[in-house]
Amino acid sequence: MTRTRTAVRGLAVAAAIAVALAVPLPATAVAQTAPAPAAVTDTSTTGTTASRTALPRPTGPFAVGRDSLHLVDESRKDPWVPTANARELMLSLYYPARAASGRTAPYTSTEEARLLLEAFQVDASAAAVSATRAYARTGAQPVGGRFPLVVLSPGFTAPRSTLTHLAEDLASRGYVVATVDHAYESAGTAFPGGRILTCVACEQTQEPESGKVIAEVRAKDLSFVLDRLVGPRAAWRHSGLIDARRIGMGGHSIGGAATVAVMNSDRRVRAGMNMDGGIQVMPEGLGGRPFLLLGTQRSAQPEDPYTWGSAWPRFEGWKRWLTVAGSGHFTFTDVPVLFDQLGVDDPGATISGQRAAQITRAYIAAYFDRHLRGTAQPLLDGPTPAHPEVGFHRP
């Protein structure tokens, strides 16, 4: 199928909104990913061929299972819709699984895909996005053993599905990964009972301090997630897979900002990372725990638009500040992978979706391998010819 490439009308706007909330502005050798195909030929239902988008194949040795989990924190009212009473979260849980077990998991629902495309003002097929070829399987039998846990929080307005390729890849390498949707903070997320919750918070976060408020709300959400995934209150049927002594956390945009806030108060998180999110809550008392900053070249500008420079001295343990040439705010998510295949251009990013996925997976996996598994990772020691786009910023 031939697609005519069109420029994104709303992606730059969506990025500006997300960055404004996540950034205080006015208004071992790592395996390479196989190239993502432009389209996958699917004859599974009608006997006729149709093209659909596809994520890059996971690079680790394990097949990947996926569960969904609905969590309700009865101790807190929802901050955006108080009449909703309890705070609700939706999780996707990815885990190392036995091959050939389970059934294909959908990428997302058509309605969730429609709302995301609408938020970005992208003229593309919601059905095509919802049918994106992913690799996790529901009902898959887990492999034996205990694995590190990585919790990922998406950017403001972005659903957890936008972190799928990273989550699948980490799970294939031997991690349990939880991606989290925070109620009323995404363009649209399906919750039990046929409910689609949209971004009510978008209407209430216009003030300069809004990013800090969101980060602090999410910090409470993410600590609650840990309460329900490990320990005596574990709510997930496969919680025995998780090694509670090896927990990492990170996210995109405000999800990365929230990771700092969590680590200020929750000692269970051993390693944190931030993908292109400004730091709204300054690091305090991390106790030498490591932190990774992975962002656009804009993060290293002298005017310190992301506040990474201000926060840098407060990261007292192992730390890296990496910039990726040609990247945009959504480079570290599924967005460029999908949009390249849909024929949509992001004028703010020149790096391809395939290359963006390779870099994101390589450096984040190396980081968690080093700090949750204790394996040497030369990739994190300095620039490499294999990744010339990645710069090591040393303020």
Secondary structure, DSSP 8 states (H G I E B T S, - for coil): -----EE-SSHHHHHHHHHHHHS--------------S-EEE-SSSSS-EEE-B-----SSSEEEEEEEEEEEEEEE-SS-GGG-EEEEEEEEEEEE-TT-SEE--S--HHHHHHHHHHHT--S-HHHHHT-B---EET--B-SS-EEEEEEE--TB--GGGGHHHHHHHHHTT-EEEEEEETTSBS-EEETTTEEE--GGGGG--STTHHHHHHHHHHHHHHHHHHHHSSTT--STTGGGEEEEEEEEEEETHHHHHHHHHHHH-TT--EEEEES---SS-----TT--EEEEEEGGGGSTT-TTSHHHHGGG--SSEEEEEETT--TTTTSSHHHHHHHHTEE-TT--S-HHHHHHHHHHHHHHHHIIIII----GGGSS--TT-TTEEE---
